[in-house]
Amino acid sequence: MTGVYPVFKNKFKIGDSAEKVNTIAEMENFSVSIDGNVEEWSPMEAEGWLKRMVTGKALTISLSGKRCVGDTGNDYIADKAWKTGADCEGHFEWEFPSGAKLTFPCVVSVTNPGSGESRNVAALEVDIMSNGKPEYTPAAA
């Protein structure tokens, strides 16, 4: 793949394990936040200039869309709204338009399980947070 692409080419799946993930229907928007832990130090030989190293990372993917009762992926997320602890853990897969994939164990934090204005379609909003190191698989050549 080369050139620009529409955002809808991204695909998201969720489930209990890497072997058991389902597409999430009716998602309209997503954003990605990569949080890096950066250590800083200033050795004498740097003559006052800081040195830095990224020593850790965390990933959050925020998805928002419509609540779609009966869709396996959508139901999986909505069900987590009322749970805590290990019951909010799962596995997430992001397939990029190129065919590359990012998969990781995750924590599912539902921020809106179906609210909205009376004339709106009920919303579903969630933060998918990495819970360990992601695995990146490049697109096939």
C-alpha positions in Angstrom: 0.0 0.0 0.0 1.2 3.5 -0.8 -0.3 6.9 -0.6 -3.1 8.3 1.6 -6.0 6.2 2.8 -9.4 6.8 4.5 -9.6 6.2 8.3 -12.3 3.6 7.9 -9.7 1.2 6.5 -8.5 0.5 10.1 -10.1 -2.6 11.7 -10.5 -3.2 15.4 -11.3 -6.6 17.1 -11.7 -7.5 20.7 -12.2 -10.7 22.7 -11.0 -12.9 25.5 -7.8 -14.1 23.7 -5.8 -13.7 20.5 -7.6 -16.7 19.0 -11.1 -15.4 20.0 -11.5 -11.8 18.8 -14.4 -10.3 16.9 -14.8 -7.1 14.9 -16.5 -4.2 16.8 -19.5 -3.0 14.8 -20.7 0.6 14.5 -17.5 2.4 15.6 -17.2 5.9 14.1 -14.1 7.5 15.6 -10.8 6.5 17.2 -7.8 8.2 18.7 -4.5 6.8 19.8 -2.3 8.0 22.7 1.2 6.6 23.3 2.5 7.5 26.7 6.3 7.3 27.0 8.3 7.2 30.2 11.4 9.2 29.6 14.4 9.2 32.0 16.6 12.2 32.0 20.2 12.6 33.3 23.0 15.1 32.9 26.5 13.6 32.9 29.5 16.0 33.3 30.8 15.2 29.8 27.5 16.5 28.3 28.5 20.0 29.5 25.0 20.8 30.8 23.0 19.2 28.1 20.5 16.6 29.1 20.5 13.0 27.9 17.3 11.1 27.6 16.1 7.6 27.1 12.6 6.2 26.6 12.3 3.4 29.3 8.7 2.5 29.1 5.5 2.9 27.1 1.7 2.6 27.4 -0.9 2.7 24.7 -4.5 3.8 24.8 -6.9 3.5 21.9 -10.2 5.4 22.5 -13.1 4.2 20.3 -16.5 5.8 20.0 -19.6 4.9 18.1 -23.0 3.5 18.5 -24.3 0.8 20.8 -25.2 -2.2 18.7 -27.0 -4.9 20.7 -26.4 -8.3 19.2 -22.9 -7.6 17.7 -20.4 -9.8 19.4 -17.6 -7.2 19.6 -19.9 -4.4 20.6 -21.7 -6.5 23.2 -18.3 -7.6 24.6 -17.3 -4.0 25.3 -20.7 -2.9 26.7 -20.7 -5.9 29.1 -17.4 -4.7 30.6 -19.1 -1.4 31.8 -20.4 -3.2 34.9 -17.3 -5.2 35.8 -14.1 -4.6 37.7 -10.7 -6.2 38.2 -9.6 -9.0 36.0 -13.1 -9.2 34.5 -12.2 -6.0 32.5 -9.2 -7.6 30.8 -9.2 -8.9 27.2 -7.3 -9.0 24.0 -7.3 -6.4 21.3 -6.3 -6.4 17.6 -5.7 -3.4 15.4 -5.3 -4.1 11.7 -3.8 -1.2 9.7 -4.8 -0.4 6.2 -1.4 -1.9 5.0 -2.3 -5.3 6.5 0.1 -4.9 9.4 -1.4 -5.8 12.9 -0.8 -4.7 16.4 -2.2 -7.1 19.0 -2.0 -6.8 22.8 -3.6 -7.9 26.1 -5.7 -5.0 27.3 -7.9 -3.4 30.0 -11.3 -2.3 28.8 -12.6 0.9 30.4 -16.1 1.7 29.2 -16.7 5.5 29.5 -20.2 5.5 27.9 -22.4 2.3 27.8 -25.3 3.7 25.8 -26.3 7.3 26.8 -27.3 10.2 24.6 -30.0 12.7 23.8 -33.5 11.3 23.4 -33.4 11.6 19.6 -29.9 10.2 19.2 -28.8 6.6 18.6 -27.3 5.3 21.9 -23.5 5.8 22.1 -20.8 3.3 23.0 -17.4 4.8 24.1 -14.4 2.9 25.4 -10.7 3.3 26.2 -8.7 0.2 25.3 -5.5 0.3 27.4 -2.4 -1.9 26.8 -1.8 -4.4 29.6 1.7 -5.5 28.7 3.8 -5.4 25.6 2.0 -5.2 22.2 3.1 -7.5 19.3 3.5 -5.8 15.9 3.3 -7.9 12.8 4.4 -6.1 9.6 2.2 -6.4 6.5 3.0 -9.3 4.1 5.5 -8.3 1.4 
